[in-house]
Amino acid sequence: MVGIVVAGVLYKEFIGSSGSTLETGVVKEFTIVSKKLEWRFEPASIEINQGDRVKLTIVNEDNFDHGFAINALGIDQRLPANGTITEEFVARKSGVFQFYCSVSCSSSDNSSFNLEDGFVQTGPDAGTVQGHFDHLGEFIVRALEVLGLGEDDPDHVHDDTHAH
């Protein structure tokens, strides 16, 4: 009888019910920067493990508002001009989750930005026109292999809710 109780406690503690996900106790902190007049986030890709607690600091280098959203996590905040916001969450599901600018922020070919030929002048997209729909990034959340989670697991999802 004691063995059954111990097994139940261990199951609940380390596996949980199908509606819960283990929090690993690992805290990962990232700074994501919306680069000035480049219509992009840096870094554009972040890899974490399922169960990690993630603390984000999001910085806007532009003189106009942007936004920061991750649909799958219910995150959507205005990112004020030259401002900083923070978000914190636990990566409960594995998969690829897009983050994006959730505020219509125009594009480099808008004449008010005074960019030569409307092209981004710096960064990896220099010489191209960039805009709101290019302002994307992704979280890659790796499944906890030790729990047997993977692509066939119900806790593994792909976020395709934000399409342009």
N, C-alpha and C positions, 0 to 999 in steps of 0.2 A: 504494500500500500504506500509506504514511504517513497519507494522508487517511482510510482505513478505520479505522486504529488511533485517530486523533484523534477521529473521529466516535464510535467505541465508547466512548472515555473520556468524551467530553462527554455521551453518552447516559446512561452509568452515573452520572456525577456529577450531572446535572441532571434526569433523568427517572427513572432507576433501573429495577429490575425491577418486575413487577406486585405483588410482595409488599412493596415498600418505598415510603416516601413521603418526599419532600424535606423536610428541616428548613430553614426559611427563615433561621434565625439571629435571628429576631425573638423577644424575650422579653417576655411580657406578664405583669404582676403584678396580682393582684386580692385584695382582702379581702372575704370573704363573712361576714356577721354573722347569726347566728340571734338574732333580736330578742327581748328579754325579754318573756315572757308574751304574745307575738303569734303564735307558731306560723308563722313565715315567715322566709325568707332575704332579706337585702338585700345586693346587688341580686338580683332574682329572675331576671334575664336578662343574659347576658354574650355578646357577639359577638366572635369571634376568626376568624383565617384559618387554613386548613389549613396545616400546617407550623410554626405558631407553637409555641414552648415556653411553657407556662403554669405560673406559680407561684402557688399559692393559699395564703392564710392564712385559716383558717376559725375564727371566734370564736363562742363560746357565751355569751350574756349571761344565760342562765337558771341557776337554782340546782339544776337537775336535768340529767341527761345527755340528749344528742341523739345523732344519728349523721350522717354525711355519706357519701353513696354516689353513684357514677355507674357503673351496671352495664356500659355499653359499654366502659369503661376498666378494669374490674376494681378500682375504688376502693370501699372500704367501711371506714370507720373510726369508732370510737366518739369522740364529741365530749364530753369530760367537762364536768361542771357548772362554769360560769365559767372554762372552759378554752379553749385554742387548739391547733389542729393545723395541719400544713402538708401539701400535696400538690404534686407536680410531674409534668407529663406533656407529651408532644408531641402536638398535635392531628393525628393521622395520617389521619383520615377526615373528610370533610365531612358535614354533616347537622345534625340537632337531637338533642341528648343531654340527657336529664332528669337533674337531681340532686335528691336528696330526703333527708329524715331517715330513716335506716335503723334507728332505735331507737324502739320504741313509747313515745311521750312524752305520752300522755293527751290531754286537750282542755281548753279554757278553762272548760267547764261542770263540771269536776271540783271538788267543794266544797273540796278542800284548797287551791285557789288563791285562795279568797275573793274572786272577781271578781263584781261586782254582776250579778245575773241570768245569770252564767256567760259574760258577754260580754267580749271583748277590749276593753280600755279606751283603748288608744293605737294610733297608726299607721293605715294605710289601711283596715284591717279592723275598726276600732273599731265597737262596737255589734253585732258578729256573734259567733257561736260558731265558734271555729277549733280545729283539732286536728291530730293526727299526719298525717292524709291530706291536709291543706292545706299542709303544710310542703314545698313544691316549688320548683324553679327549673329553668332550662335554659341550656345552652351552645348557641349557634348558631355552627357552624363553616362559614364560607364556603369554597367550593371555589376552588382556585387556577386562575383562568380561563386564565392563560398556559400551563398544561399541558393545557388542553382538558378539565378535569374538570368534571363537572356532574351533574345528577340522573340521567343515563343511565350514569354511570361506576360501575364496581363498587366504587370507593372512597367512594361517597356512600351513606350509610345513614341511616335514621331509627330511633332507639332507642325501641321500644315495649315493652321488656322489663319495665318497672315500671308496672303498671296498678293503680289502686285501684278 
